[in-house]
């Protein structure tokens, strides 16, 4: 199998497993995205109070991390399969074809939103007006989207390791850009607050936040809506097990908790900082926050560097999202190959991204995406964990020779219809439906599966269990071998690489310094002009250091491979 195919239909081999650093960078990079500008502004426009936002996001993101750590990662590292390959074992090729189409389309729209956000920054360079309607109003914006989309598709085609490398370099800087942008815009929000002259305590910050950023309008949206949204925002990846696709590469299940870097740095911090930037930009432009796009928000705070920040933030999320969509559609026909399918998917996604509605309607889309996919997550969790405890047979439908697991299909369709019906009646807000829907799906599937054959015993099950046990034993033997650590410490890094690393960190420190001084001196123009300098230094030095270190690791692995890997895998 070529490396481009990336084990779409079979478990990851032990030599392809990745360490914790890879997933820390991947989650930090993917979840510090261009859409954070949209969501950060969303809470401002909702009319939710500052306390509700700060506490609600804290609890909601904690629930998301626990879902990744306790559900998604353990199943991914136990099976070493993509979501699609595992669902095919459970529900059959007939079901997976339907699911892959639905899931692939949803990921295409989501990735399209990221590309549109990146394009909203590039359009500033060409004097194109804000694009906040349902359809583009300037042909040049469409051309910009096509250009941005081409880069994103190229990166997605390169596969998981390239995506992780891209995120690893971008993540530290991207995180700081949200923080620096908030520092820059805080004086503007303070100036708009009559009762506060400066922020000297957390109480002063809360006053500014409540009066000039998150103004409580006593509407229907409150803290529990914020909690639910923070959890639902990535339900497709954790609760619906989409991130099995990425976490199957993890050496240990506990790497699922690295999602905390994405949730608390990427979402909690970035959403709050984006809210501050959005409120400040709206004050400076004397307009409503709903009338400006992410590009305008970042440009008002950070100048040219803001444009770059939104572009890269969109890329770091759209890349893995298109990668997931490519895997979804390639599961329809494995002969097509992931690379070819990803290119086609990327083209379709880029066309979708030409219409700004994909990010302006992000709120409702994320909720419905969770509603459509949550029942499938419930089915997988039930069969993987509950069936053995209840004396039911896993993969029973395949042992019966079914091409489609009717119990799974009925559960999915009935649950979706029930969820939509409840949402349409207004009995529950869209965000509050998903947990009851998960419970309903679990009970329904267990009942239907029991009636249709899961209670029976099958000779094939013992053979499959033995094969799976042998695979896990080989993996454990490999991971305990000296080679698996891929320890490159014995090869001392060159002084030039060390210098590049120090320079990269110094460049990041300079970005923070400029942000703090902008806040202290209430000077926006200086940072708009000079922030680009340490930014360019960071990317040049960090990229050089990363490439040099990767080359050194590859040389070490190559020299040890022949002597170690073969005995370990026998």
C-alpha positions in Angstrom: 0.0 0.0 0.0 1.3 3.4 -0.9 1.7 6.0 1.8 -0.9 8.2 0.1 -3.6 5.6 0.7 -3.1 6.0 4.5 -4.8 2.7 5.5 -8.3 3.7 4.7 -9.7 0.1 4.9 -7.4 -1.6 7.4 -5.8 -0.9 10.8 -2.8 1.4 11.1 0.5 -0.6 11.4 2.5 0.1 14.5 5.4 1.9 12.6 2.9 4.6 11.4 1.8 5.6 14.9 2.5 9.1 16.1 3.6 10.6 19.4 1.8 13.1 21.6 3.5 16.2 20.1 1.8 15.5 16.7 -1.7 15.6 18.2 -1.0 18.5 20.5 0.0 20.6 17.4 -2.8 19.2 15.3 -5.6 20.1 17.8 -4.0 23.5 18.7 -3.7 24.3 15.0 -7.0 22.9 13.7 -9.1 24.6 16.5 -7.5 28.0 16.2 -9.3 28.7 13.0 -10.7 31.5 10.9 -14.2 30.6 12.0 -13.2 31.6 15.5 -13.6 35.1 14.3 -17.2 34.3 13.2 -18.1 32.5 16.4 -16.5 35.1 18.7 -18.6 37.7 17.0 -21.6 35.4 17.3 -21.8 35.6 21.1 -21.6 39.4 20.8 -24.5 39.5 18.4 -26.5 37.0 20.5 -26.8 39.4 23.3 -25.4 37.0 25.9 -24.0 38.5 29.1 -20.2 38.5 29.8 -20.5 36.1 32.8 -22.6 33.7 30.8 -20.1 33.6 28.0 -17.0 33.2 30.3 -18.5 30.4 32.4 -20.6 28.8 29.7 -17.6 28.3 27.4 -15.5 27.0 30.2 -18.0 24.2 31.0 -19.0 23.4 27.4 -15.4 23.0 26.2 -14.6 20.8 29.2 -17.4 18.5 28.1 -16.0 18.4 24.6 -12.5 17.4 25.9 -14.0 14.7 28.1 -15.9 13.3 25.1 -12.7 13.1 23.0 -10.7 11.6 25.9 -13.2 9.1 27.2 -15.0 8.1 24.0 -13.4 8.9 20.7 -9.7 8.3 21.4 -10.2 4.9 23.2 -12.2 3.5 20.4 -9.8 4.9 17.7 -6.7 3.4 19.4 -8.4 0.1 20.1 -9.5 -0.4 16.5 -6.9 1.6 14.6 -9.6 2.1 11.9 -11.1 5.2 10.3 -14.7 5.9 11.3 -15.8 4.7 7.9 -13.9 1.4 8.0 -15.2 0.7 11.5 -18.8 1.7 10.7 -18.6 -0.7 7.7 -17.7 -3.6 10.0 -20.7 -2.7 12.2 -23.3 -1.6 9.7 -22.2 -3.1 6.4 -21.2 -1.5 3.1 -24.8 -0.5 2.2 -25.0 1.7 5.3 -21.6 3.1 4.9 -22.3 4.3 1.4 -25.3 6.4 2.7 -23.4 7.6 5.7 -20.3 8.6 3.7 -22.3 10.7 1.3 -24.1 12.5 4.1 -20.9 12.9 6.2 -18.8 13.9 3.2 -21.3 16.6 2.1 -21.4 18.1 5.6 -17.6 18.2 5.9 -17.5 19.8 2.4 -19.7 22.6 3.6 -17.7 23.0 6.8 -14.4 23.2 4.9 -16.0 25.6 2.5 -16.8 27.9 5.4 -13.1 27.9 6.4 -12.0 28.7 2.8 -14.5 31.6 2.7 -13.1 33.0 5.9 -9.6 32.9 4.5 -10.8 34.5 1.3 -12.4 37.3 3.4 -8.9 38.3 4.4 -7.4 38.1 0.9 -10.1 40.2 -0.5 -8.9 43.2 1.5 -5.7 43.3 -0.6 -7.8 43.8 -3.8 -10.2 46.4 -2.3 -13.1 44.0 -2.5 -16.0 45.0 -0.1 -17.1 42.8 2.8 -18.9 39.7 1.7 -21.6 39.0 4.4 -24.6 38.1 2.3 -25.8 34.7 1.0 -24.1 35.1 -2.3 -20.9 37.0 -3.5 -21.4 40.5 -4.9 -18.0 40.8 -6.6 -16.5 38.4 -9.2 -13.0 39.1 -7.8 -14.1 37.5 -4.5 -14.9 34.3 -6.4 -11.4 34.3 -8.0 -9.9 34.8 -4.6 -11.8 31.9 -3.2 -10.6 29.7 -6.1 -7.0 30.6 -5.4 -7.3 30.0 -1.7 -9.1 26.7 -2.3 -6.3 25.5 -4.6 -3.7 25.8 -1.8 -6.0 24.1 0.7 -6.7 21.1 -1.6 -3.0 20.7 -2.3 -2.3 20.5 1.5 -5.1 18.0 2.1 -3.9 15.7 -0.7 -0.5 15.5 1.0 -2.1 13.5 3.9 -2.1 13.5 7.7 1.6 13.9 8.4 1.8 17.0 6.1 -1.3 18.5 7.8 0.2 17.9 11.2 3.5 19.5 10.1 1.7 22.5 8.8 -0.3 22.9 12.0 2.8 22.4 14.2 4.5 25.4 12.7 1.5 27.6 12.5 -0.2 26.9 15.9 2.0 28.9 18.3 1.9 32.0 16.2 -1.8 31.6 15.4 -2.7 31.4 19.1 -0.7 34.6 19.8 -2.4 36.5 17.1 -5.8 36.2 18.8 -4.2 37.2 22.1 -2.4 40.2 20.6 -5.5 41.3 18.7 -7.5 41.4 21.9 -4.7 43.5 23.6 -4.8 45.9 20.7 -8.6 46.3 20.7 -9.2 46.5 24.5 -8.4 50.3 24.7 -11.1 50.9 22.1 -13.7 49.0 24.1 -12.5 50.7 27.3 -13.0 54.1 25.6 -16.6 53.1 24.7 -17.3 52.3 28.4 -18.5 55.3 30.3 -17.9 53.9 33.8 -14.3 52.6 33.3 -11.2 54.7 32.4 -8.8 51.8 32.4 -8.6 48.1 33.3 -6.8 47.8 36.7 -8.6 44.6 37.9 -10.7 41.7 36.8 -13.8 43.6 38.0 -12.9 46.5 35.6 -12.6 43.9 32.8 -16.0 42.5 33.6 -17.5 46.0 33.5 -16.0 46.7 30.1 -17.0 43.2 28.8 -20.6 43.6 30.0 -21.1 47.2 28.8 -19.1 47.3 25.5 -18.6 43.7 24.3 -21.1 41.1 25.5 -24.1 43.2 26.3 -26.9 41.2 28.0 -30.1 42.0 26.1 -32.3 39.7 28.4 -33.1 37.6 25.4 -33.8 33.8 25.2 -30.1 32.9 24.8 -28.3 32.2 28.1 -25.5 30.4 29.7 -26.8 26.9 29.0 -27.1 27.7 25.3 -23.4 28.7 25.4 -22.5 25.5 27.2 -24.4 23.4 24.6 -22.9 25.3 21.7 -19.4 24.8 22.9 -20.0 21.1 23.1 -22.0 20.8 19.9 -19.6 22.8 17.8 -17.3 19.8 17.4 -19.8 17.0 18.0 -19.1 15.6 14.5 -15.5 15.0 15.5 -15.9 13.7 19.1 -19.5 12.5 19.8 -20.0 11.3 16.3 -16.5 9.8 16.3 -15.2 11.6 13.2 -11.8 12.0 14.8 -11.3 8.3 14.8 -9.8 9.1 11.4 -7.0 11.1 13.1 -6.7 9.5 16.5 -6.2 6.0 15.0 -2.6 7.3 14.5 -2.1 7.9 18.2 0.3 5.7 20.2 -1.9 6.2 23.3 -5.5 6.8 23.9 -4.7 9.6 26.4 -3.7 11.8 23.5 -7.4 12.5 23.0 -7.0 14.8 26.0 -4.7 17.0 23.9 -8.0 18.3 22.5 -7.9 20.5 25.5 -5.3 22.6 23.7 -7.8 23.1 20.9 -10.8 23.7 23.2 -9.3 26.0 25.9 -6.7 27.8 23.8 -8.4 27.5 20.4 -12.0 27.9 21.4 -12.2 29.4 24.9 -9.4 31.9 24.5 -9.8 32.5 20.8 -13.6 33.0 20.9 -13.2 35.5 23.8 -10.4 37.3 22.0 -12.3 37.3 18.8 -15.3 38.8 20.6 -13.1 41.6 21.9 -11.6 42.2 18.4 -15.1 42.1 16.8 -16.6 44.5 19.2 -13.6 46.9 18.9 -13.6 46.7 15.1 -17.3 47.5 15.0 -16.7 50.5 17.3 -13.9 51.8 15.1 -15.9 51.3 11.8 -19.0 52.7 13.5 -21.1 49.8 12.3 -22.7 46.6 13.6 -20.6 43.5 14.2 -22.9 41.5 11.9 -22.0 43.8 9.0 -18.3 43.0 8.9 -16.5 39.8 8.0 -13.5 38.1 9.7 -11.1 39.8 7.3 -12.2 43.2 8.4 -12.1 42.3 12.1 -8.5 41.1 11.9 -7.3 43.9 9.6 -8.6 46.6 12.0 -6.7 45.0 14.9 -3.5 43.7 13.3 -3.2 45.3 9.8 -1.4 43.1 7.2 -0.6 40.5 9.8 -4.3 40.2 10.5 -4.9 39.3 6.9 -2.2 36.6 7.1 -3.7 35.4 10.4 -7.2 34.8 9.0 -5.7 33.2 5.9 -3.6 30.7 7.9 -6.4 30.1 10.5 -8.7 29.1 7.7 -6.1 26.8 6.1 -5.3 25.0 9.4 -8.9 23.9 9.8 -10.1 23.5 6.2 -7.1 21.2 5.4 -8.0 18.4 7.8 -11.7 18.9 7.2 -11.2 18.3 3.4 -9.0 15.3 4.4 -11.9 13.9 6.4 -14.3 14.5 3.5 -11.9 12.8 1.1 -11.8 9.7 3.3 -15.6 9.7 3.5 -16.1 9.7 -0.3 -13.2 7.3 -1.0 -15.0 4.7 1.2 -17.7 4.5 -1.4 -15.3 2.8 -3.8 -11.9 2.0 -2.4 -10.6 1.7 -6.0 -10.9 5.4 -6.5 -8.1 6.1 -3.9 -8.0 8.9 -1.4 -5.8 11.2 -3.4 -8.1 11.3 -6.4 -11.2 11.7 -4.4 -9.7 14.4 -2.2 -9.0 16.5 -5.3 -12.5 16.2 -6.6 -13.9 16.9 -3.1 -11.7 19.9 -2.8 -12.9 21.3 -6.1 -16.5 20.9 -5.0 -15.7 22.4 -1.6 -14.1 25.4 -3.2 -17.1 26.1 -5.4 -19.3 25.9 -2.3 -17.0 28.4 -0.6 -17.7 31.0 -3.2 -21.0 31.8 -1.4 -20.5 33.6 1.9 -23.6 32.0 3.4 -21.5 29.0 4.4 -20.0 30.9 7.3 -22.8 33.4 7.9 -25.1 30.5 8.6 -22.5 28.5 10.6 -24.5 28.5 13.8 -27.5 26.6 12.5 -25.4 24.4 10.3 -23.2 23.1 13.2 -26.4 22.2 15.2 -28.0 20.3 12.3 -24.7 18.6 11.5 -24.7 17.2 15.1 -28.3 16.2 14.8 -27.6 14.2 11.6 -24.5 12.5 12.9 -25.0 11.9 16.6 -27.2 8.8 16.1 -24.3 7.1 14.3 -21.9 7.9 17.1 -24.4 6.3 19.5 -24.6 3.1 17.4 -20.8 2.7 17.3 -20.4 3.3 21.0 -23.2 0.9 21.8 -21.8 -1.9 19.6 -18.2 -1.3 20.7 -18.7 -1.0 24.5 -22.2 -2.0 25.5 -22.6 -5.2 23.4 -19.8 -7.1 25.2 -21.1 -6.1 28.6 -24.6 -7.1 27.7 -23.6 -10.5 26.2 -24.4 -9.4 22.6 -22.2 -10.1 19.6 -20.3 -7.3 18.0 -20.4 -7.2 14.2 -23.3 -9.6 14.3 -24.8 -8.2 11.1 -21.7 -9.0 9.0 -21.7 -12.5 10.4 -25.2 -13.0 9.2 -24.1 -12.0 5.7 -26.0 -8.8 5.6 -24.8 -6.0 3.3 -26.8 -3.5 5.3 -27.4 -3.5 9.1 -31.1 -2.7 9.1 -31.1 -2.1 12.9 -28.5 0.6 12.3 -30.3 2.2 9.4 -33.7 2.2 11.1 -32.1 3.7 14.2 -30.3 6.4 12.3 -33.3 7.4 10.2 -35.9 7.3 13.0 -33.5 9.3 15.3 -32.9 12.0 12.7 -36.6 12.4 12.0 -37.4 12.5 15.7 -34.7 15.1 16.3 -35.8 17.3 13.5 -39.5 17.0 14.5 -38.7 18.0 18.1 -36.6 21.0 16.9 -39.4 22.1 14.5 -42.0 22.1 17.3 -39.9 24.4 19.4 -40.1 22.2 22.4 -36.3 22.2 22.7 -33.6 24.4 21.3 -31.5 22.7 18.6 -28.5 22.5 20.9 -30.4 20.8 23.7 -31.8 18.0 21.6 -28.5 16.1 21.0 -28.0 14.4 24.4 -31.6 13.1 24.6 -31.2 12.0 20.9 -28.0 10.1 21.7 -29.8 8.2 24.6 -32.8 7.5 22.4 -30.6 6.2 19.6 -28.7 3.9 22.0 -31.8 2.3 23.4 -33.4 1.9 20.0 -30.4 0.3 18.4 -29.7 -2.1 21.3 -33.4 -3.2 21.2 -33.5 -3.6 17.4 -30.1 -5.4 17.2 -31.1 -7.8 19.9 -34.3 -8.7 18.0 -32.5 -9.1 14.7 -29.6 -11.3 15.6 -27.1 -9.7 18.1 -28.1 -12.2 20.8 -26.9 -15.2 18.7 -23.4 -16.7 18.8 -21.3 -17.0 15.6 -18.2 -19.1 15.0 -16.7 -16.3 12.9 -16.7 -14.1 16.0 -14.1 -16.2 17.7 -11.8 -16.2 14.7 -12.2 -12.4 14.4 -11.5 -11.8 18.1 -8.4 -14.0 17.9 -7.1 -12.1 14.9 -7.7 -8.8 16.6 -5.9 -10.0 19.8 -2.9 -11.0 17.7 -2.8 -7.6 16.0 -2.9 -5.8 19.4 -0.1 -8.1 20.7 2.1 -7.2 17.7 1.4 -3.5 18.3 2.3 -3.7 22.0 5.5 -5.6 21.2 6.5 -3.0 18.6 5.7 0.0 20.9 7.8 -1.5 23.7 10.8 -2.0 21.4 13.6 0.6 21.4 12.9 1.5 17.8 9.3 2.7 18.5 10.6 5.7 20.5 12.4 7.0 17.5 14.8 8.7 19.8 16.8 11.2 17.9 18.5 12.7 21.0 21.7 10.8 20.1 22.0 13.0 17.0 22.8 16.4 18.4 21.1 19.2 16.5 23.4 21.6 14.7 24.1 25.0 16.1 22.3 26.6 13.2 19.1 24.6 13.9 19.3 25.6 17.6 19.8 29.2 16.7 16.8 29.1 14.3 14.6 27.7 17.2 15.8 30.4 19.6 15.1 33.1 17.0 11.6 31.7 16.3 10.7 31.9 20.0 12.2 35.4 20.2 10.0 36.4 17.3 6.9 35.2 19.1 8.0 37.0 22.2 8.4 40.2 20.1 4.8 39.7 18.9 3.5 39.6 22.5 5.6 42.6 23.4 4.2 44.7 20.5 0.7 43.7 21.6 1.2 44.6 25.3 2.8 48.0 24.3 -0.1 48.7 21.9 -2.4 48.2 24.9 -0.3 50.3 27.3 0.2 53.1 24.8 -3.2 52.8 23.2 -1.4 52.8 19.8 -3.0 50.7 17.1 -1.0 52.0 14.1 2.4 51.0 15.3 1.4 47.3 15.7 -0.4 47.3 12.4 2.8 48.5 10.7 5.5 46.5 12.6 3.8 43.2 13.6 4.5 41.7 10.2 8.3 41.8 10.8 8.6 39.3 13.7 5.9 37.3 12.0 8.0 36.8 8.9 11.0 36.0 11.0 9.1 33.4 12.9 7.8 31.6 9.9 11.2 31.5 8.2 13.1 30.3 11.2 10.4 27.9 12.6 10.0 26.3 9.1 13.7 25.8 8.7 14.1 24.3 12.2 11.1 22.0 11.6 12.3 20.7 8.2 15.9 20.2 9.5 14.7 18.3 12.5 12.3 16.1 10.4 15.1 15.3 8.0 17.3 14.2 10.9 14.5 12.0 12.3 14.0 10.4 8.9 17.8 9.6 8.6 17.8 8.1 12.1 14.7 6.0 11.4 16.2 4.8 8.1 19.4 3.7 9.7 17.7 1.8 12.5 14.8 0.4 10.5 16.3 -2.7 8.8 17.8 -3.9 12.1 14.8 -3.4 14.3 11.4 -3.2 12.7 11.3 -6.6 11.1 11.9 -8.6 14.4 9.5 -6.3 16.3 6.7 -7.0 13.8 7.1 -10.8 13.6 
